[in-house]
Amino acid sequence: MKILLTAFEPFGGDAINPAQEAVAQVADRIGEAEIVKLSVPVVFGKSVEVVRRTMEAERPDVVLCIGQAGGRFGLTPERVAINIDDARIPDNEGNQPLDKPIFEDGAPAYFTSLPVKAMVAAIREAGVPSSLSYTAGTYVCNHLMYGVLYHIAKSFPGTRGGFMHVPFLHEQVMARPNTPSLSTEDIVRGIEAAIGAILANEEDASHVMGHTH
C-alpha cells in the first residue's frame, strides 16, 4: 500500500503553511502503508501537474492532499470539488483566474473517494477537532482536489483520492486576534488518524455529519 501525501507551500503573505509543516512530521510508514510526501506550489495549473507527474511515477493507491484553511477550527476532510477557478487573491505566480472551468471536459464536480466520515470520526477519537466540509473553496485547494480526482477518473482507475484542510498554526495567529489555531503536533496526530481511517475503511462509515445551511 502506498499513499501520496501532498502539502502546499506558504501563500498569501504567510511565511509558513501548516499543511507543509505538519506533513513533514507525519510518519513515513503508517500501518501497512508507505507514505510518500510531496510539496506542491500554490499555483493554478502547475499544482495539478506536479501531483499528476508524481502519481505517474509512484502509482500510489491513495492520494491525500493537505491544505490550509485559516479560520476553521479543526481538520476538515472535503467531500466534493467543483469545476471552477474563481480566485479571490493571486496565486504564488500572480495568476488570478475568475469564473474559469478547471478542465473543459471535466464533470461539474467530483466527489472524494476517501471515507471522509470515518476520517472525521477517527480524528476526533485522536483528540483533535474535526468536521466534514462540503466546500473546498474556489482557490488552489479546490483546483488541486478537482484536478487529482479528474486525473483519477481519466487515467488512474482504482486509485482513491481526496483533500483535507487544516487550520492555522498557533504562530500564525499572533496578529490575527480571535482566530482559531492548532499546534503542529495536533495536526500531525489528526492527519495520521485520518490515514488510519483510510486504511481501515474501503467504504465510508454512516454518521450524521450534514449541514442545514
C-alpha positions, 0 to 999 in steps of 0.5 A: 500500500502506498499513499501520496501525501501532498502539502502546499507551500506558504501563500498569501503573505504567510511565511509558513503553511501548516499543511507543509509543516505538519506533513513533514512530521507525519510518519513515513510508514503508517500501518501497512502503508508507505507514505510518500510526501510531496510539496506542491506550489500554490499555483493554478495549473502547475499544482495539478501537474506536479501531483499528476507527474508524481502519481505517474511515477509512484502509482500510489493507491491513495492520494491525500492532499493537505491544505490550509484553511485559516479560520476553521477550527479543526481538520476538515476532510472535503467531500466534493470539488467543483469545476471552477477557478474563481480566485479571490487573491493571486496565486504564488505566480500572480495568476488570478483566474475568475469564473474559469472551468478547471478542465473543459471536459471535466464533470461539474464536480467530483466527489472524494473517494476517501471515507471522509466520515470515518476520517472525521470520526477517527480524528476526533477519537485522536483528540483533535477537532474535526468536521466534514466540509462540503466546500473546498473553496474556489482557490488552489485547494479546490483546483488541486482536489478537482484536478487529482480526482479528474486525473483519477477518473481519466487515467488512474482507475482504482486509485482513491483520492481526496483533500483535507484542510487544516487550520492555522498554526498557533504562530500564525495567529499572533496578529490575527486576534480571535482566530482559531489555531492548532499546534503542529503536533495536533495536526500531525496526530489528526492527519495520521488518524485520518490515514488510519481511517483510510486504511481501515475503511474501503467504504465510508462509515454512516454518521450524521455529519450534514449541514442545514445551511 
